[in-house]
């Protein structure tokens, strides 16, 4: 891995940010492309938790966004970038 400021290790993977802000509450999920299943499971856990104001609708909406982002990543990964040069 690369070293950055004061020898700190830099991440070599992109981090995805998924956020829901409503009625003064903030839910922010950070995950990389290899953690998609984990974040989907966490959304379901939050929806099932009666102590949180996070609904199954919230989980479904954010889950769909995660899947949409994954499709975009896969499409970009299959493009022929040599055509841009």
MMTF fields as JSON, N, C-alpha, C and O atoms, coordinates in Angstrom:
{
  "mmtfVersion": "1.0.0",
  "mmtfProducer": "UNKNOWN",
  "numBonds": 339,
  "numAtoms": 340,
  "numGroups": 85,
  "numChains": 1,
  "numModels": 1,
  "chainsPerModel": [1],
  "groupsPerChain": [85],
  "chainIdList": ["A"],
  "bondAtomList": [4, 2, 8, 6, 12, 10, 16, 14, 20, 18, 24, 22, 28, 26, 32, 30, 36, 34, 40, 38, 44, 42, 48, 46, 52, 50, 56, 54, 60, 58, 64, 62, 68, 66, 72, 70, 76, 74, 80, 78, 84, 82, 88, 86, 92, 90, 96, 94, 100, 98, 104, 102, 108, 106, 112, 110, 116, 114, 120, 118, 124, 122, 128, 126, 132, 130, 136, 134, 140, 138, 144, 142, 148, 146, 152, 150, 156, 154, 160, 158, 164, 162, 168, 166, 172, 170, 176, 174, 180, 178, 184, 182, 188, 186, 192, 190, 196, 194, 200, 198, 204, 202, 208, 206, 212, 210, 216, 214, 220, 218, 224, 222, 228, 226, 232, 230, 236, 234, 240, 238, 244, 242, 248, 246, 252, 250, 256, 254, 260, 258, 264, 262, 268, 266, 272, 270, 276, 274, 280, 278, 284, 282, 288, 286, 292, 290, 296, 294, 300, 298, 304, 302, 308, 306, 312, 310, 316, 314, 320, 318, 324, 322, 328, 326, 332, 330, 336, 334],
  "bondOrderList": [1, 1, 1, 1, 1, 1, 1, 1, 1, 1, 1, 1, 1, 1, 1, 1, 1, 1, 1, 1, 1, 1, 1, 1, 1, 1, 1, 1, 1, 1, 1, 1, 1, 1, 1, 1, 1, 1, 1, 1, 1, 1, 1, 1, 1, 1, 1, 1, 1, 1, 1, 1, 1, 1, 1, 1, 1, 1, 1, 1, 1, 1, 1, 1, 1, 1, 1, 1, 1, 1, 1, 1, 1, 1, 1, 1, 1, 1, 1, 1, 1, 1, 1, 1],
  "groupList": [{"groupName": "UNK", "atomNameList": ["N", "CA", "C", "O"], "elementList": ["N", "C", "C", "O"], "formalChargeList": [0, 0, 0, 0], "bondAtomList": [1, 0, 2, 1, 3, 2], "bondOrderList": [1, 1, 2], "singleLetterCode": "X", "chemCompType": "L-PEPTIDE LINKING"}],
  "groupTypeList": [0, 0, 0, 0, 0, 0, 0, 0, 0, 0, 0, 0, 0, 0, 0, 0, 0, 0, 0, 0, 0, 0, 0, 0, 0, 0, 0, 0, 0, 0, 0, 0, 0, 0, 0, 0, 0, 0, 0, 0, 0, 0, 0, 0, 0, 0, 0, 0, 0, 0, 0, 0, 0, 0, 0, 0, 0, 0, 0, 0, 0, 0, 0, 0, 0, 0, 0, 0, 0, 0, 0, 0, 0, 0, 0, 0, 0, 0, 0, 0, 0, 0, 0, 0, 0],
  "groupIdList": [1, 2, 3, 4, 5, 6, 7, 8, 9, 10, 11, 12, 13, 14, 15, 16, 17, 18, 19, 20, 21, 22, 23, 24, 25, 26, 27, 28, 29, 30, 31, 32, 33, 34, 35, 36, 37, 38, 39, 40, 41, 42, 43, 44, 45, 46, 47, 48, 49, 50, 51, 52, 53, 54, 55, 56, 57, 58, 59, 60, 61, 62, 63, 64, 65, 66, 67, 68, 69, 70, 71, 72, 73, 74, 75, 76, 77, 78, 79, 80, 81, 82, 83, 84, 85],
  "secStructList": [7, 7, 5, 7, 4, 4, 4, 7, 5, 7, 7, 7, 1, 7, 7, 3, 3, 3, 3, 3, 3, 3, 6, 6, 3, 3, 3, 3, 3, 3, 3, 7, 4, 4, 4, 2, 2, 2, 2, 2, 2, 2, 2, 2, 2, 2, 2, 2, 7, 6, 6, 1, 7, 7, 7, 2, 2, 2, 2, 2, 2, 2, 2, 2, 2, 2, 2, 2, 2, 2, 2, 2, 2, 2, 2, 2, 2, 2, 1, 7, 4, 4, 4, 4, 7],
  "xCoordList": [0.837, 0.0, 0.874, 2.032, 0.289, 0.998, 1.008, 0.145, 1.981, 2.056, 1.726, 2.157, 0.966, 0.565, 1.148, 2.243, 0.439, 0.843, 1.242, 0.478, 2.435, 2.974, 2.938, 2.739, 3.126, 3.226, 1.909, 1.905, 0.799, -0.499, -0.719, -0.33, -1.342, -1.646, -2.85, -3.838, -2.749, -3.858, -4.671, -4.125, -5.975, -6.835, -6.658, -6.545, -6.635, -6.486, -7.829, -7.879, -8.91, -10.237, -11.095, -10.907, -12.043, -13.003, -14.003, -14.335, -14.466, -15.464, -16.773, -16.808, -17.83, -19.159, -19.831, -19.677, -20.57, -21.284, -22.775, -23.226, -23.516, -24.964, -25.538, -25.207, -26.394, -26.876, -28.378, -28.952, -28.988, -30.39, -30.47, -30.041, -31.024, -31.198, -32.681, -33.266, -33.279, -34.714, -35.049, -34.623, -35.81, -36.305, -35.19, -35.366, -34.059, -32.954, -32.132, -31.18, -32.482, -31.709, -30.859, -31.266, -29.673, -28.761, -28.309, -27.839, -28.458, -27.938, -26.935, -27.294, -25.699, -24.636, -23.94, -23.48, -23.87, -23.235, -22.055, -22.204, -20.898, -19.696, -19.338, -19.283, -19.098, -18.771, -17.985, -18.068, -17.225, -16.524, -17.268, -18.223, -16.825, -17.535, -17.547, -18.413, -16.619, -16.598, -17.48, -17.588, -18.109, -18.931, -20.412, -21.153, -20.843, -22.231, -23.202, -24.181, -22.938, -23.842, -23.921, -24.989, -22.806, -22.781, -23.638, -24.397, -23.528, -24.326, -25.808, -26.652, -26.138, -27.546, -28.094, -29.232, -27.295, -27.708, -27.89, -28.822, -26.995, -27.075, -28.34, -28.965, -28.72, -29.954, -31.152, -32.047, -31.175, -32.271, -32.261, -33.318, -31.076, -30.975, -31.526, -32.252, -31.178, -31.668, -33.185, -33.85, -33.741, -35.192, -35.911, -37.014, -35.304, -35.923, -35.779, -36.421, -34.954, -34.71, -35.798, -35.86, -36.655, -37.759, -37.289, -38.058, -36.054, -35.541, -35.068, -34.789, -34.976, -34.545, -35.74, -36.7, -35.67, -36.703, -36.256, -36.201, -35.943, -35.466, -36.426, -36.474, -37.181, -38.274, -37.833, -36.742, -38.712, -38.455, -38.467, -37.76, -39.265, -39.248, -37.872, -37.334, -37.305, -35.953, -34.949, -34.111, -35.048, -34.124, -34.284, -33.291, -35.514, -35.755, -35.228, -34.617, -35.472, -35.01, -33.492, -32.924, -32.835, -31.37, -30.77, -29.723, -31.415, -30.942, -30.968, -30.045, -32.03, -32.113, -31.008, -30.439, -30.702, -29.613, -28.277, -27.465, -28.042, -26.813, -26.725, -25.674, -27.824, -27.827, -27.617, -26.907, -28.234, -28.035, -26.57, -26.018, -25.947, -24.535, -23.659, -22.692, -23.997, -23.236, -23.328, -22.335, -24.511, -24.68, -23.832, -23.225, -23.785, -22.962, -21.489, -20.77, -21.038, -19.638, -19.32, -18.268, -20.227, -20.007, -19.991, -19.197, -20.867, -20.887, -19.595, -19.038, -19.117, -17.877, -16.709, -15.796, -16.731, -15.647, -15.56, -14.504, -16.642, -16.638, -16.472, -16.41, -16.402, -16.222, -14.826, -13.882, -14.704, -13.415, -12.837, -13.18, -11.965, -11.425, -10.408, -10.059, -9.938, -8.994, -9.675, -8.999, -10.986, -11.694, -11.681, -11.993, -11.323, -11.274, -9.958, -9.848, -8.95, -7.632, -7.344, -6.27],
  "yCoordList": [-1.193, 0.0, 1.246, 1.226, 2.311, 3.581, 4.181, 3.888, 5.006, 5.714, 7.181, 7.772, 7.747, 9.137, 9.983, 9.711, 10.979, 11.937, 11.226, 10.425, 11.52, 10.947, 9.416, 8.804, 8.799, 7.35, 6.611, 5.382, 7.309, 6.64, 5.855, 6.3, 4.688, 3.886, 4.48, 4.861, 4.553, 5.033, 3.856, 2.792, 4.046, 2.986, 2.874, 3.881, 1.667, 1.459, 1.213, 1.102, 1.127, 0.902, 2.138, 2.908, 2.305, 3.397, 3.05, 1.883, 4.06, 3.879, 4.495, 5.648, 3.721, 4.194, 4.766, 4.237, 5.84, 6.478, 6.432, 6.888, 5.875, 5.778, 6.494, 6.153, 7.481, 8.278, 8.514, 8.627, 8.582, 8.947, 9.971, 9.714, 11.137, 12.197, 12.542, 12.908, 12.416, 12.67, 13.041, 12.373, 14.105, 14.52, 14.615, 14.194, 15.163, 15.347, 14.109, 14.158, 12.996, 11.758, 11.53, 11.841, 10.983, 10.706, 9.252, 8.785, 8.561, 7.204, 7.244, 7.553, 6.939, 6.979, 5.62, 5.137, 5.018, 3.717, 3.888, 4.426, 3.437, 3.455, 2.01, 1.163, 1.732, 0.362, 0.376, 1.328, -0.683, -0.792, -1.815, -2.445, -1.973, -2.836, -4.303, -5.061, -4.707, -6.092, -6.316, -7.442, -5.252, -5.341, -5.092, -4.728, -5.283, -4.995, -5.862, -5.352, -7.156, -8.048, -7.639, -7.705, -7.22, -6.809, -5.575, -5.518, -4.586, -3.368, -3.666, -3.08, -4.56, -4.94, -5.627, -5.376, -6.486, -7.141, -6.123, -6.227, -5.145, -4.119, -3.27, -2.893, -2.968, -2.216, -2.988, -2.399, -4.294, -5.122, -5.159, -5.113, -5.242, -5.234, -3.932, -3.944, -2.812, -1.52, -1.452, -0.969, -1.933, -1.891, -2.757, -2.42, -3.857, -4.774, -4.303, -4.853, -3.305, -2.82, -1.829, -0.73, -2.196, -1.306, -0.031, 0.922, -0.007, 1.189, 2.252, 3.382, 1.904, 2.862, 3.339, 2.598, 4.57, 5.122, 4.926, 5.874, 3.683, 3.299, 2.212, 1.122, 2.515, 1.627, 0.631, 0.732, -0.332, -1.274, -0.545, -0.935, 0.507, 1.321, 1.964, 1.983, 2.492, 3.071, 2.019, 2.286, 0.825, -0.255, -0.63, -0.839, -0.715, -1.081, -0.018, -0.33, 1.244, 2.342, 2.375, 2.498, 2.267, 2.318, 1.052, 1.118, -0.081, -1.319, -1.197, -1.634, -0.603, -0.412, 0.512, 0.295, 1.531, 2.442, 1.699, 1.922, 0.826, 0.026, -0.828, -0.893, -1.475, -2.332, -1.519, -1.953, -0.335, 0.532, 0.937, 0.935, 1.282, 1.657, 0.487, 0.675, -0.725, -1.91, -2.133, -2.481, -1.935, -2.08, -1.057, -1.381, 0.177, 1.209, 0.828, 1.009, 0.304, -0.112, -1.223, -1.207, -2.185, -3.292, -2.818, -3.309, -1.859, -1.326, -0.59, -0.758, 0.217, 0.953, -0.008, 0.215, -1.071, -2.051, -2.802, -3.347, -2.849, -3.581, -2.674, -3.164, -1.371, -0.459, -0.578, -0.926, -0.287, -0.303, 1.106, 1.946, 1.365, 2.705, 3.09, 4.264, 2.13, 2.484, 3.327, 4.028, 3.279, 4.103, 5.572, 6.42, 5.894, 7.288, 7.951, 9.174, 7.172, 7.727, 7.76, 8.2],
  "zCoordList": [0.0, 0.0, 0.0, 0.418, -0.476, -0.487, 0.91, 1.737, 1.15, 2.431, 2.183, 1.193, 3.086, 2.945, 4.051, 4.544, 4.431, 5.444, 6.726, 7.263, 7.213, 8.452, 8.449, 9.498, 7.294, 7.214, 7.281, 7.347, 7.269, 7.326, 6.044, 4.964, 6.159, 4.986, 4.273, 4.9, 2.954, 2.149, 1.661, 1.366, 1.575, 1.073, -0.437, -1.136, -0.918, -2.352, -3.035, -4.26, -2.277, -2.831, -2.631, -1.69, -3.545, -3.408, -2.305, -2.097, -1.616, -0.568, -1.055, -1.486, -0.981, -1.347, -0.11, 0.991, -0.294, 0.812, 0.497, -0.554, 1.429, 1.31, 2.532, 3.668, 2.298, 3.432, 3.345, 2.262, 4.511, 4.646, 5.767, 6.892, 5.447, 6.441, 6.46, 5.441, 7.652, 7.765, 9.202, 10.143, 9.358, 10.678, 11.721, 12.865, 11.329, 12.256, 12.526, 13.305, 11.897, 12.057, 10.812, 9.693, 11.036, 9.93, 10.005, 11.042, 8.908, 8.769, 7.633, 6.496, 7.924, 6.922, 6.911, 7.946, 5.74, 5.561, 4.616, 3.519, 5.036, 4.213, 3.888, 4.78, 2.624, 2.233, 0.925, 0.149, 0.693, -0.585, -1.45, -0.994, -2.687, -3.619, -3.189, -3.625, -2.358, -1.903, -0.669, -0.183, -0.161, 1.05, 0.786, 1.7, -0.444, -0.802, 0.006, 0.551, 0.085, 0.832, 2.296, 2.905, 2.858, 4.267, 4.49, 5.457, 3.609, 3.791, 3.583, 4.262, 2.665, 2.479, 3.724, 4.122, 4.337, 5.581, 6.706, 7.503, 6.763, 7.809, 7.637, 8.628, 6.4, 6.156, 6.696, 7.303, 6.482, 7.0, 8.529, 9.158, 9.123, 10.588, 11.163, 12.157, 10.533, 11.011, 10.901, 11.817, 9.787, 9.596, 10.626, 11.054, 11.023, 11.991, 13.434, 14.329, 13.668, 15.027, 15.431, 14.88, 16.385, 16.781, 17.49, 17.619, 17.943, 18.611, 17.63, 18.03, 16.362, 15.347, 14.54, 14.33, 14.096, 13.225, 11.772, 10.988, 11.44, 10.115, 9.64, 10.21, 8.603, 8.189, 7.122, 6.561, 6.861, 5.777, 4.439, 3.51, 4.34, 3.112, 2.929, 1.822, 4.019, 3.958, 3.487, 2.626, 4.064, 3.702, 2.231, 1.534, 1.76, 0.36, -0.592, -1.613, -0.246, -1.09, -1.164, -2.249, -0.02, -0.005, -0.627, -1.271, -0.441, -1.069, -2.592, -3.279, -3.098, -4.547, -5.03, -6.1, -4.259, -4.628, -4.653, -5.551, -3.685, -3.656, -4.922, -5.559, -5.279, -6.472, -7.742, -8.649, -7.811, -8.968, -9.102, -10.202, -7.986, -8.008, -8.444, -9.182, -7.989, -8.394, -9.896, -10.536, -10.461, -11.902, -12.646, -13.667, -12.144, -12.767, -12.724, -13.707, -11.597, -11.45, -12.441, -13.08, -12.568, -13.49, -14.934, -15.737, -15.28, -16.643, -16.962, -18.047, -16.035, -16.242, -16.359, -17.154, -15.577, -15.602, -16.911, -17.231, -17.684, -18.945, -20.165, -21.293, -19.954, -21.082, -21.643, -20.933, -22.919, -23.591, -23.547, -24.378, -22.583, -22.406, -23.491, -23.618, -24.258, -25.331, -26.385, -27.138, -26.46, -27.446, -27.074, -27.91, -25.83, -25.402, -25.78, -25.701, -26.191, -26.467, -27.941, -28.35]
}
